Amino acid sequence: MNSDGEARRHVTLTLLLVFSFAFVGCPGGSKQGPGANSANTAPAPSPASSATVASSPFDSERALTLVRKQVEFGPRPGGSAQLEQTRNFIIGELKSYGLKVSTDEFHPRTPLGAKKLVNITAELPPSVPPSFIDTPSHNVIIISSHYDTKLFKKFRFVGANDAGSSTAVLMELARVMATAKTDRRFTYWFVFFDGEESFCEEWEQCHNANPADPKTPLPDNTYGSRRYVEQLENRNELSRVRAMILLDMIGYKDLNFGRDDLSSTWLLDIVWQTARELGYGSIFEDRIEGVGGDDHEPFLRAGIDALDIIQLSNYRSPSGEEYWHTAGDTLDKISGKSLKIVGDVMLASLPKIEARLESKR
């Protein structure tokens, strides 16, 4: 690359990140519910404006350290002592950022009996006083990850990518946003779901009894996100949540994402367009990623626009060795650069998401 082009890329990135919460135009798109993926294609790409994020406040080394800390706790399935240690660590970090942290403990039935599960929420209020804005400050954008790991009895599963990477990025996003001097016109909830993983070996292998409707058994997965939506319904707060963003498996050193076929199209369009503007069009590809189910699904069913950013189908070695849900999901597969790419794309996308939501009031 010539020096003039490199300089332009640095200037563009600096402006984009320094003013990352200055409201700018965003791509169009229609609301999409579960299974409605016929319009799930991105707009034409714009020229990449930057391939480096050196000036971003998102700290790649700090994020990688957060992944390492989780892995050091060992396997962290729902209800385990190791997950409780992880939870205490997450809560301590969030509080150190000055965030208001709350927990919701619940004890659902699982194929292995009742389990103690705990969702974590850290709240960041708007930075612009409500008297100066039209959008009510109680409107919420959720950024989320699950923080439990899959239970395996045949091998030791430490889940560096699933879900160590997304938990770490969510924590670092919370730190950056809590300390940034930017205009935020929405309340943000950083949500850490417990019990995303099934307790049986396969996602749909087992089900749980449903006392409210015996003919419709409950799934053995997404315990925390289903609980979260249920609590929102009970508190009559579903309408507060204007968008939900889920991060899952986002730290692989050979990072590559497709567009989840359940996610709301307009959210996909904004994030994928922003990635192209930052020079990451080859990472955020215009291809379909069939996830099949994740923690965003209960929100979609409740009528909340939601997005899942996940590298699932190609989390493997160049020779084809699978890492997802294997003993190979270890820290050496994770790259601080990958964590930072996702963090920076998120930070640059959020103002556009806010602007889109304000325009649809």
NUDREN-743844 format. One record per residue (C-alpha): y, z negated, x. Coordinates in steps of 0.02 Angstrom, whole numbers. Last residue first. Example, Ala and Ser with C-alpha at 12.3 -4.5 7.8 and 13.67 -1.06 7.14 Angstrom:
BEGIN
LOVEX      y      z      x
LOVEX    -53   -357    684
LOVEX   -225   -390    615
This chain:
BEGIN
LOVEX      y      z      x
LOVEX    299   -845  -1997
LOVEX    228   -687  -1917
LOVEX    366   -661  -1789
LOVEX    347   -841  -1730
LOVEX    161   -814  -1700
LOVEX    194   -657  -1598
LOVEX    326   -746  -1494
LOVEX    208   -892  -1460
LOVEX     70   -773  -1406
LOVEX    193   -682  -1292
LOVEX    247   -848  -1216
LOVEX     62   -893  -1190
LOVEX     10   -735  -1099
LOVEX     93   -768   -929
LOVEX     17   -942   -914
LOVEX   -153   -876   -971
LOVEX   -153   -733   -846
LOVEX   -105   -857   -711
LOVEX   -246   -976   -752
LOVEX   -376   -837   -763
LOVEX   -325   -766   -595
LOVEX   -315   -940   -520
LOVEX   -495   -983   -565
LOVEX   -551   -818   -491
LOVEX   -456   -851   -329
LOVEX   -531  -1025   -317
LOVEX   -702   -941   -316
LOVEX   -862  -1010   -390
LOVEX  -1038   -949   -350
LOVEX  -1054  -1073   -205
LOVEX  -1030  -1216   -329
LOVEX  -1196  -1187   -415
LOVEX  -1262  -1092   -566
LOVEX  -1420  -1042   -471
LOVEX  -1528  -1174   -557
LOVEX  -1523  -1061   -708
LOVEX  -1426  -1059   -872
LOVEX  -1324   -908   -819
LOVEX  -1360   -865   -637
LOVEX  -1470   -711   -659
LOVEX  -1526   -618   -502
LOVEX  -1481   -434   -522
LOVEX  -1462   -378   -341
LOVEX  -1272   -391   -351
LOVEX  -1296   -571   -410
LOVEX  -1279   -619   -593
LOVEX  -1150   -672   -721
LOVEX  -1144   -497   -798
LOVEX  -1177   -529   -983
LOVEX  -1082   -694   -993
LOVEX   -907   -689   -921
LOVEX   -804   -777  -1054
LOVEX   -630   -775  -1129
LOVEX   -652   -821  -1313
LOVEX   -505   -794  -1430
LOVEX   -463   -871  -1598
LOVEX   -362   -840  -1756
LOVEX   -393   -984  -1875
LOVEX   -472   -943  -2044
LOVEX   -600  -1085  -2048
LOVEX   -739   -965  -1999
LOVEX   -635   -915  -1848
LOVEX   -617  -1097  -1798
LOVEX   -804  -1128  -1813
LOVEX   -832   -973  -1702
LOVEX   -718  -1022  -1559
LOVEX   -848  -1142  -1486
LOVEX   -971  -1002  -1450
LOVEX  -1084   -876  -1536
LOVEX  -1161   -705  -1506
LOVEX  -1066   -668  -1346
LOVEX  -1064   -479  -1361
LOVEX   -938   -421  -1231
LOVEX   -862   -253  -1281
LOVEX   -775   -151  -1147
LOVEX   -593   -129  -1101
LOVEX   -606   -226   -938
LOVEX   -512   -384   -889
LOVEX   -562   -379   -705
LOVEX   -514   -197   -668
LOVEX   -353   -220   -766
LOVEX   -303   -365   -655
LOVEX   -137   -302   -587
LOVEX    -23   -430   -669
LOVEX     28   -305   -804
LOVEX   -155   -267   -833
LOVEX   -192   -451   -862
LOVEX    -46   -460   -983
LOVEX   -118   -315  -1083
LOVEX   -289   -401  -1088
LOVEX   -211   -565  -1146
LOVEX   -101   -487  -1280
LOVEX   -233   -367  -1346
LOVEX   -368   -500  -1354
LOVEX   -253   -613  -1455
LOVEX   -212   -470  -1573
LOVEX   -395   -427  -1595
LOVEX   -456   -597  -1651
LOVEX   -618   -637  -1559
LOVEX   -791   -596  -1625
LOVEX   -826   -445  -1514
LOVEX   -778   -533  -1354
LOVEX   -679   -411  -1247
LOVEX   -763   -391  -1077
LOVEX   -729   -495   -923
LOVEX   -762   -476   -737
LOVEX   -750   -600   -594
LOVEX   -861   -574   -442
LOVEX   -821   -748   -372
LOVEX   -874   -824   -539
LOVEX   -747   -946   -611
LOVEX   -725   -903   -795
LOVEX   -881   -966   -882
LOVEX   -798  -1022  -1044
LOVEX   -615  -1029  -1095
LOVEX   -573  -1040  -1280
LOVEX   -403  -1000  -1353
LOVEX   -360  -1059  -1529
LOVEX   -210   -998  -1629
LOVEX    -96  -1059  -1769
LOVEX   -168  -1234  -1788
LOVEX    -56  -1328  -1909
LOVEX   -136  -1246  -2060
LOVEX   -300  -1334  -2024
LOVEX   -214  -1503  -2034
LOVEX   -273  -1570  -2202
LOVEX   -339  -1725  -2113
LOVEX   -517  -1693  -2174
LOVEX   -501  -1508  -2133
LOVEX   -443  -1545  -1957
LOVEX   -587  -1667  -1939
LOVEX   -712  -1534  -1994
LOVEX   -635  -1410  -1871
LOVEX   -659  -1534  -1729
LOVEX   -836  -1579  -1782
LOVEX   -886  -1396  -1779
LOVEX   -806  -1382  -1607
LOVEX   -899  -1534  -1542
LOVEX  -1072  -1493  -1607
LOVEX  -1065  -1311  -1552
LOVEX  -1256  -1304  -1540
LOVEX  -1415  -1355  -1631
LOVEX  -1363  -1271  -1792
LOVEX  -1358  -1358  -1962
LOVEX  -1488  -1322  -2095
LOVEX  -1436  -1234  -2255
LOVEX  -1560  -1270  -2395
LOVEX  -1535  -1458  -2374
LOVEX  -1349  -1441  -2415
LOVEX  -1247  -1600  -2391
LOVEX  -1391  -1687  -2302
LOVEX  -1403  -1546  -2173
LOVEX  -1556  -1569  -2065
LOVEX  -1541  -1502  -1889
LOVEX  -1593  -1336  -1815
LOVEX  -1694  -1278  -1667
LOVEX  -1724  -1117  -1570
LOVEX  -1552  -1044  -1606
LOVEX  -1471  -1068  -1435
LOVEX  -1635  -1080  -1338
LOVEX  -1699  -1227  -1235
LOVEX  -1673  -1359  -1368
LOVEX  -1525  -1475  -1343
LOVEX  -1403  -1334  -1379
LOVEX  -1243  -1325  -1278
LOVEX  -1073  -1350  -1356
LOVEX  -1101  -1537  -1365
LOVEX   -932  -1604  -1310
LOVEX   -773  -1505  -1331
LOVEX   -624  -1527  -1215
LOVEX   -462  -1486  -1306
LOVEX   -291  -1457  -1228
LOVEX   -179  -1466  -1381
LOVEX    -12  -1379  -1364
LOVEX    136  -1409  -1479
LOVEX    239  -1252  -1501
LOVEX    411  -1195  -1446
LOVEX    382  -1212  -1260
LOVEX    534  -1170  -1153
LOVEX    496  -1197   -969
LOVEX    525  -1330   -838
LOVEX    342  -1348   -790
LOVEX    265  -1521   -766
LOVEX    156  -1533   -922
LOVEX    118  -1346   -915
LOVEX     54  -1355   -737
LOVEX    -52  -1510   -767
LOVEX   -126  -1446   -929
LOVEX   -165  -1278   -849
LOVEX   -251  -1371   -707
LOVEX   -360  -1468   -830
LOVEX   -404  -1311   -928
LOVEX   -446  -1221   -766
LOVEX   -562  -1363   -715
LOVEX   -651  -1369   -883
LOVEX   -671  -1180   -878
LOVEX   -751  -1184   -706
LOVEX   -866  -1333   -734
LOVEX   -939  -1266   -896
LOVEX  -1043  -1163   -862
LOVEX   -975  -1105   -694
LOVEX  -1031  -1254   -591
LOVEX  -1164  -1296   -720
LOVEX  -1262  -1429   -625
LOVEX  -1436  -1380   -686
LOVEX  -1582  -1466   -600
LOVEX  -1746  -1385   -650
LOVEX  -1885  -1394   -779
LOVEX  -1803  -1524   -892
LOVEX  -1649  -1424   -936
LOVEX  -1502  -1488  -1039
LOVEX  -1353  -1369  -1038
LOVEX  -1191  -1439   -972
LOVEX  -1052  -1530  -1064
LOVEX   -866  -1493  -1038
LOVEX   -830  -1368  -1176
LOVEX   -666  -1277  -1155
LOVEX   -501  -1267  -1248
LOVEX   -323  -1207  -1269
LOVEX   -260  -1249  -1444
LOVEX    -92  -1187  -1506
LOVEX     -9  -1302  -1632
LOVEX    131  -1298  -1759
LOVEX    203  -1474  -1779
LOVEX    365  -1422  -1696
LOVEX    418  -1321  -1847
LOVEX    474  -1148  -1788
LOVEX    659  -1121  -1820
LOVEX    721  -1193  -1657
LOVEX    869  -1294  -1596
LOVEX    841  -1449  -1702
LOVEX    658  -1451  -1647
LOVEX    708  -1492  -1467
LOVEX    635  -1363  -1345
LOVEX    499  -1434  -1233
LOVEX    370  -1432  -1372
LOVEX    242  -1573  -1367
LOVEX     91  -1578  -1249
LOVEX    -63  -1664  -1322
LOVEX   -225  -1701  -1231
LOVEX   -381  -1697  -1341
LOVEX   -555  -1756  -1292
LOVEX   -712  -1736  -1397
LOVEX   -848  -1868  -1379
LOVEX  -1035  -1857  -1411
LOVEX  -1156  -2002  -1429
LOVEX  -1323  -1926  -1477
LOVEX  -1435  -1955  -1627
LOVEX  -1613  -1891  -1605
LOVEX  -1682  -1762  -1483
LOVEX  -1675  -1618  -1609
LOVEX  -1495  -1674  -1639
LOVEX  -1414  -1785  -1769
LOVEX  -1231  -1812  -1737
LOVEX  -1152  -1970  -1666
LOVEX   -963  -1956  -1656
LOVEX   -828  -2013  -1535
LOVEX   -656  -1934  -1553
LOVEX   -541  -1957  -1404
LOVEX   -353  -1958  -1382
LOVEX   -240  -1918  -1234
LOVEX    -50  -1912  -1231
LOVEX     -4  -1818  -1073
LOVEX     92  -1886   -924
LOVEX     -4  -1785   -796
LOVEX    -93  -1944   -740
LOVEX   -157  -1961   -918
LOVEX   -245  -1795   -903
LOVEX   -326  -1844   -738
LOVEX   -390  -2010   -805
LOVEX   -459  -1926   -960
LOVEX   -552  -1796   -857
LOVEX   -627  -1928   -742
LOVEX   -681  -2037   -887
LOVEX   -762  -1886   -967
LOVEX   -855  -1840   -808
LOVEX   -923  -2016   -794
LOVEX   -976  -2008   -977
LOVEX  -1057  -1840   -941
LOVEX  -1158  -1918   -801
LOVEX  -1214  -2060   -915
LOVEX  -1287  -1930  -1033
LOVEX  -1248  -1905  -1218
LOVEX  -1217  -1718  -1204
LOVEX  -1285  -1643  -1045
LOVEX  -1198  -1672   -879
LOVEX  -1311  -1623   -733
LOVEX  -1238  -1693   -570
LOVEX  -1079  -1797   -552
LOVEX  -1045  -1699   -392
LOVEX  -1036  -1540   -496
LOVEX   -889  -1612   -592
LOVEX   -795  -1655   -433
LOVEX   -826  -1483   -361
LOVEX   -751  -1399   -514
LOVEX   -595  -1508   -500
LOVEX   -584  -1466   -314
LOVEX   -586  -1282   -360
LOVEX   -439  -1310   -478
LOVEX   -341  -1401   -342
LOVEX   -376  -1261   -220
LOVEX   -320  -1129   -345
LOVEX   -155  -1216   -385
LOVEX    -68  -1138   -535
LOVEX    118  -1146   -496
LOVEX    120   -957   -468
LOVEX    208   -889   -314
LOVEX     49   -822   -233
LOVEX     -3   -726   -387
LOVEX    -49   -561   -307
LOVEX    -99   -398   -388
LOVEX     67   -359   -468
LOVEX    148   -235   -588
LOVEX     -5   -139   -642
LOVEX     45     17   -740
LOVEX     23     -3   -928
LOVEX   -147     12  -1009
LOVEX   -168    102  -1175
LOVEX   -194    -22  -1315
LOVEX   -357   -122  -1318
LOVEX   -503    -96  -1434
LOVEX   -574   -219  -1559
LOVEX   -527   -123  -1715
LOVEX   -706   -112  -1780
LOVEX   -737   -291  -1728
LOVEX   -740   -386  -1892
LOVEX   -894   -494  -1854
LOVEX   -800   -656  -1873
LOVEX   -619   -632  -1922
LOVEX   -486   -516  -1855
LOVEX   -299   -521  -1882
LOVEX   -218   -356  -1846
LOVEX   -141   -299  -1684
LOVEX     28   -266  -1607
LOVEX     74   -289  -1427
LOVEX    200   -421  -1377
LOVEX    387   -422  -1352
LOVEX    457   -558  -1242
LOVEX    495   -741  -1263
LOVEX    545   -830  -1103
LOVEX    398   -945  -1070
LOVEX    341   -860   -911
LOVEX    516   -848   -844
LOVEX    469   -902   -669
LOVEX    301   -818   -691
LOVEX    359   -645   -743
LOVEX    509   -644   -627
LOVEX    401   -691   -477
LOVEX    270   -563   -525
LOVEX    397   -421   -534
LOVEX    476   -468   -369
LOVEX    308   -477   -281
LOVEX    251   -308   -350
LOVEX    416   -225   -304
LOVEX    399   -289   -126
LOVEX    223   -221   -110
LOVEX    278    -50   -172
LOVEX    419    -45    -47
LOVEX    301    -99     94
LOVEX    174     40     65
LOVEX      0      0      0
